[in-house]
Amino acid sequence: MTKLQYTININAPVAKIYDLMLGISSKSTYEEWTSLFNPTSTYEGSWDKGSKILFIGVDEKGEKGGMVSRIAENIPNKFVSTQHYGLLKADKEITEGPEVEKWANGFEKYTFEENNGTTKVIVDLDTSEDFLDYMNEAYPKALDKLKEICEK
């Protein structure tokens, strides 16, 4: 696993960013910024600590897939930690095997720091070597989209 970090400053209060980033009030805002990873990106489940959550999308063959995860921590407006522990392929959860081992126990963490109406969002994530280039290209664009949504 390789550890990556992305940071963006957004001119909006932390409560607004937290809500829009996670799609708390409306899942559509989560889907909008994560569409830069996959145009059909969404989630099923809850952001509550200890809850299972599926990060999913449809691939070019029309097959549903994604990550099986759990919310390791959620301190509203401060910190969210997601632990990935499996893959979803065609509605089947796979939690063991070589494909899963690349991601097993990988984390994606969001830290929010507000200062005078500007919020710094820090994303720390673990990724497998094969997704390094993809993440380095897609994540900054997705965060720019989040900034655009939050600053409206």
N, C-alpha and C positions, 0 to 999 in steps of 0.2 A: 504494500500500500504506500502511496505517495500522499503526503499532506500538502494541501493547497490552502491559500488564504486570499480572499478578495475583500476589498473595502470600498464603500461608497458613502459619500456625504449627501444627505437628502434634506432639502429645506422644508421640513414638515415635522410636526410633533411626533414623538415616538409612538404614542397610542394609535395614531392614524396609520403609521407605517406598519406596525405590528398587525393591525386589523387587515389592512390591504394585502400585505405580503402573504399572510396565512389564509386569507379568504374567509375570515371569521364572520363578517356581516354578509358577505356575498362571495361564494366560491369563484365567481367570474373574475375577480381581481387576481386571485392566485393563478387561474388559468391563463389570464392575459400575459403576465410577466413570464410564466414558465413555458409559454408557447414558443419561446426562442430555443428551448431544448427539444420540444416536440409540439407541433401545432395542435395535437389532441390532448395535451398534458392536463391531468386533473388528479384528484385524490379521492379516496374512499376511506372513511374512518373519522377518527377524532384526534385533535391536537392535545387532548388531556394527557397529563403525565401517566405513563404506564399503558396507554392505549395502543392498539395495533392500528396502523395506517398503511394504506397501499398507495404508492405513487405510480400512476398508470398513464398509458397512452396507447394509441393504435399504431402499429407499424405499417410499412408500405404494402404488406400483404393483407392488411385489414385485421390482423391478429392483435388482441389485447395483451399487453405485457407491461412489466415494470418492476418495481422494487417492493418487497415486503419488509416493513419496518415497524419499530415501536418508538413511542415518544419517551425518551429516557428522562427528560426534564422539560418543564415549561413554566417559566416564571414570567407571567405576562409583562410585556413592555421592557423586558430585561434580557432574557436568554431562553433559547429553545434548542434542545439537543435531540436529534433523531438518530437511532441506531438501525442500520440496515442489516437484516439477517436472512434475506431470501430473495428469490426472483419470482415473478409472476409471468407465466407463459401460457397463453390461450386459456385464461381463467384457472390455471393449475398453479398452486403455490409450491415452489421447490425450495426446500430449506437445507439441503445437503448435496454434496457432489462437487466436482471440479469447478463448474461455473460459479457456484455460490461461494466457494472457498476464496475466490478473488475478492469478494465483497464482504464476507462474513465479518461481523463486528466493526464494519466501517461506520464512521459517524459523520453527520452533517450538522454543524452547529451555527446558530445565528445569535450574535450578541448585538444589543442595541444600546447606544450611548448618546443621550440627548444633552445638548449644551446650547442654551439660548435659542431654542426653536429650530436648531439644526440637529439632525440625528445621524450619527455614524453607524452604519450597518456593517458588521464584520462577519464574513462567512468563512468558517473553517471546515474543510471536508477532507475525507480520505477517499482516494480513488485508485483504481487499478491502473497499471502502466498503460494498458490499451486505451484508456479513456482520457489520458492526460491532455493530449492535443485538443480533443473535443471539449473538455471542461474549460481549458484555457481560452478557447475561442468563444464558447457559448455563454459561460457564466458572466463575464463582464457585460456582454450585450443584454443578458437577462436583467442584470442589476440596473443598467441604464434604462431599461423599459420600466422597471419598478420605480425608479426615480421619477420618470415621466408621469406615471400613474399617480404617485403620491404628491407631486407638486402641482397637480391640476387645481 
